[in-house]
């Protein structure tokens, strides 16, 4: 009987020992899970996931090529590296109204261009003899060349449409001046012929008016002759709508 009691008490002590060891292990595990190092590791992991998410967002929504569409309205489309339109910027009231009337974001750039060309605003102006300029600017030469080719394909057969490349530095100058790329490039051509002309002089003009003004200066016409040609239509005596004239704008560059 004494031996059996001894064995029973030994068993109880053994179980209590196992319990004590188990509790000690659990306490150590809890301490490790609460340690600053573990919290730092978890925070670092969360930060990595956050940065990857933000990086992907920025990667998609950063324009790598700009399409400037100018006729007056003037609108610029920001195209990402996947050829999707991710931004739409208007540079005058007509451009804002046009941008507001169309859903262009998240379309591929060719579909966006087709939608612009099919808009009543653009169709009416082209039918009236206005000029449409499409300028492509991008840091990635391969993409900008591809986008330019796509723009040319979209406008093939259209009268009074010009597609051309632009320069990134000139784009920055244009935006600093508050003008779209296409209109600013035309302004530079105009200013080369008459250095007194300012961006304010062309801001409200159509591309047809600017091109007619350039043609008048290239032909050596005086300011009075330009004023006579326009019927006194504006502050600097710029050319009017010139619907009866065509200055080499039927094709593409």
N, C-alpha and C positions, 0 to 999 in steps of 0.2 A: 504494500500500500504506500509506504514512504517513497519507494522508487518511482511509482506512477505519479505521485504528487509532485515530486521533483521534476520529472519530465514535463509535466503540464506547466509548471511555473517557468521552466526553461523556454518552452514554446511561446508563452506569453511575452517573455522578455525579447525573444528573437523577433516576434511580430512588431513589438514596439520599436525595436532597432531599425527594422525595415521601414516602418512608418517615418521614423526620425530622419533616415537617410533620404527618403523620397521627398519629405518636406524641405530638407536642405537643398536638394537638387532644384526643386521648383522655385525656391527663393533665389537661388543663383541665376536661374533662367529669367526670372522677372527682373532682376537687377540688370542683367545684360540688355534686355529689351528696353529698359529705361535709360540706358547709358547715353551720354551726349554723342558718342561716336555713331551709335545706331541711328539717332535722330538726324545727325548730319548726313549719313549715308542715304536715308530716306528722302531728305530734303534735296540732296544732290540729284537723286533719281527723278524726282518730280520736276526739278528745274530743267533737266535734260529733255524730258518730254515736252515741257512748255516751250523751250527754245526751238525744238524740232517743229512743233505746231506753228509757232510764230514765223519760223523760217519758211515753212511751206506756204503760209499765207502770203508773205512778202514776195516769195519766189513767183507765185501765180499772178499777184496783182501789181507787179512792177512792169510798166510799159518798157519795152525794148526797142520799139519802132513807133514813130509818130506819122500819122497820115493827116496832112493838112488839106482840107477841102474848101476851096474859096471860089465864090462867085459873087458874094454878098447875098446870102449868108456866108459866114466864115466859121467853120467847125474843125476841131482837131480830134482825131480818134487815137487813143493810146492803145497799142497792140502789144500783148505780152509775147513771150518766147514760143507760145503754142499757137500763135496767130489768132488769138481771141481778143476782141475789143474789151478792155477793162476800164477805160475812162473815156468820157466825152466832154470836151471843153469848148464852149461857145465864145466867140470873140466880138460879137455885136448882138444887138437885139434880135435881128433876123435869124442869126445863128442859134440863139437861145430858144426862139420859138420853134425852129426846125428840130433842134435836139429834143425839146419837150414833146414834140408830136410823134416821135419815132422811138421805138425800143431797140437801141443799138448795142447796149452793153451785153457781153457774154455771147455775142454772135461772132462767127469767124469774120475776118475783115472783109472778105469778098461779099458775103451776104449783107454785111452792113453797108458796103458801098452800093450794092445793087438796090438796097432799100432806099438809100439817099437819092440815087439817080431816078428812082421810080416815084419819088415824092412829088406832089403837085407843085410845091415851091420851086424845086430845081427844074422840073419839066417846063413849067411856064416861062422861067427865065431863059432857058436854052432856046425855047421856041421864039422868044423875042430877040434872039441874037446875042444874048450875054455870053461871056466867056467863063469856062470852068477850069480852074487849076487844081491839080492833085499833086501834092509834093510829099515825097517819102523821105524820112530822115531816121537813121538808126545807127547805133554803134556797131552792130553786127552786120557786116557787109553782105554776108550770104542771105540773111533774113531780109534786109532792106531791098536787095536785088530781087528776091523772090516776091516780096510784097509789091514792088514796082511792076513786075511782070504781071502779077495778078490784077493790079489796078488797070494796066493797059488792056488786059483781056476783058475786064468789066466794061470798059468804055470804047472798045473796038467798034468802029463805024459811027461813033458819035461825032457830030460837028462841033467845032469851037471848044474842044477839050484838049488840055495839055497835061501830060504826066511827066514828072521829072524827079531827079534826086535833089536832096538838100544836104546842108552841112550842119553838124551838131553845134558848132560854135555860133553859126548864124542863127540857129534855132534859139539859143540862149539870148542872143541879142534881140530877136523878135519878141520873145516873151517879156524881156525887160522893157521893151518899148510898148508893150500892150497890144501887139499885133500877132495875128496868126503867121505861120511860116510862109505860106504862099504869098500873102499880101506883102509881107516884109521883103521877100526876095524881089517882087515887082517894084517896091519902093526903092530898093538899092539900085536897080537899073535906072529908075527915073532920076534919082539923086546924082548918079554918075553923069547925067546929061545936064542937070541943073542943081548945083550944090546948095542952093538956097531953099530947096524943097525940104520940108520936114515930115515926120510921121503924122503929125496932126493934119497935114494937107491931104493925106491919102486915107485916113482912118475911116471916113464915111463913104469912100468911093467904091464902085463895083470894079471887078477885074477888067471889064470892058473899058471903063472910063480911064483906068490907069494905063492900059495898053494903048488906047487912043492918044493919051497924053504923051506917052513914050514915042509913039509914031510921029506925032506932030513935032516934037523936039528933034527927032532924028532927021526929019525932013527940012529942018532949019527954019521952021515957022517962028514968027515973033510972038510975044505974049498977046499982043493985040489980035493977031490972026487966030491964035488959039481961042481967045475970048469970043471972037466972031464965030468960030466953028461951033462953039458950045451954046451960043445964044445967051451968053452971060450966066452960065448955070452954077457958078460956084466961086468961092473965095479966091482961089489962085488962078482962075481962068482955065481950069482943067477941062479935058475933053469931055463931051457929053456921052450919050449912050452909043453913038457911032454905029447903029445897027446896020448901016449900009456898007461897012468896011470889014475887011477880014485881013488880019496881019499875021498870016502864017500859023493860025491856031487850029487848023483842021486835023492835025495828026498828033503824034506823040514824040517826045524826045527819048 
